[in-house]
Each structure stands twice: as C-alpha cells, then as structure tokens.
Amino acid sequence: MKGQLSDKARLHHILDAVQSIEAYVEGISLDEFSSSSEKTFATVKQLEIIGEAANRVSDETKAMGPDIEWSKIIALRNILVHEYYIVDHIIIWDIIQVELPNLKIRIEELLSTFT
C-alpha cells in the first residue's frame, strides 16, 4: 500500500486501538483475560497497531507530546511482533490498566491541537 497517512490519522488509529482494548477487557478480571485466547490475541494485535502507528508519527508531532513514551510504545510493538513467545499476560494486563488510560488522555490532548 502506497501513500502517506497524516499524523492526525495515525493518532486516530492509536486512539481507536486503545478504545478497542477497553471494550475487550471491560468488566473482566486478569484471570478471565488470560484464559481467553480471543481477548489476549485481539489485545496484542491492537497494541501492535498502537506501536506501529506511534513509530510512523513524525518527530514534529512527537515533540508536541513529550510526555508520551513513544520509544517504549514502539519497543513494546517490536517485542510483541518479534518475541511473541515471551509475552506475559500479567505485563499486558498491567499496561492495559495503568498505561493505556494515560495514553488515551495524552493522545486526545494531542489530537485537539489538529484542525
């Protein structure tokens, strides 16, 4: 696929992926999450999308969101894709519960600067 997506579109992809993950885990426990291959697989895929979109956001836009841990988001994507066999559901759950709510807020703030 050729063509370049705008940073705004990529930020929307990140936000959409976060919202999808929120829907996957709404009202379930870590045990229920871990025992559901569909939920874990779908969540990991959405985290990969977040990381890929983050990797393709321009440096100028990243500078507008200095409190977003861009390099950690991209590193997680690389682990999920290339070292899939070491993915720990407890770590993924922690990311979902602790990191994603903050990321969602930061991405929404960043998107509000685009017209």
N, C-alpha and C positions, 0 to 999 in steps of 0.2 A: 504494500500500500504506500503510495507516494503522497506527498502533501504534508504540510506542517500544521499541526494544531496550535492554536494560540495558548498562551499561558492560562488565560481565563478558562478555556475548555479543559485543560489539564487539571486545574484546581477544582473544577466541577466534577471531573472524574474521581478525584480524591474524595470529595465530599459525598458523592453518590456511593462510593465503595464503603465509606465509614457508615453511612446510613443503612446500607445493606447488611453490614456486620451487626449493627444494632438490632436490626429486625431478626437476624438469625438467632441471636442469643437472648432476646427478650424473654424474661420470665423463666430462664433455665439456670441450673447450677453448673458448676465446673464438671461434676460427675456426668451430668446429662450431656454436656457439651463434648466431653472426652469420649463418651460411648456412642456418639452419633457421627459416623464417618461422613455423612452428608453435610452436617453443620461444620465439622472441622475442615473438610475439603473446601467447602464454599468460602469459609472464612479465610483460609490460607490463600485461596485464589484472589480474594478481594485485597488482602494485604500485599500480594504481589502487584496488583494493579496500582495500589497506592504508591508502592515503591517505584514502579516503572514511570508513573506519571511524575512523581517527585524528581526522578532522575532527568526528566526531559524539560522541567521548568527552567526557564532562563536564570542565569546568575543575577540579573537585574531584579527579577521578581523574588528570587530567594532572599536578596538583600532587603526587600521590603518586609520580610517575615523572619527577622533574625532569631526570634525565639522558637522557631520551628526547627527541630533537629533533623534537617534534611539529610545529612550524611548517615545518621542512624536509621532513618526510614529506608534509604537506598540500600544500606548494608543488610537490613532485615530481608528485603526483597531478594538480595543475592543469596543469602543463606537459604531462604525458602525454596528458591529455584534450584540452586546447585548443591545444597547439602540437605535436601528434603528428609533424608533418613535420620537426621538428628533433631528434628522439630519436636519440641516438648510442649504438650498441650497446656501445662501449667504456665509456662512462659507466655504462650499465645494468649491464654486467659487473662494473665496479668496485663498484657499490652492492651487487650480489649477493655478491661475495667479501668485501668489507670491512664494509659497514654492516649487512647482514641478520643475520649471526651475533650481533652485539652486540644488535641489536633483539630477536632471538628470546630471548636471555637476559633482557633487561630486561622484556619482556612476560611471560615465565614468572614472573619475580620478582613483578611487579605482580599477576598472576593469583593467586599464592599468598596474597595478602592478602585475597582474597574468600572468603567461605564458601559 
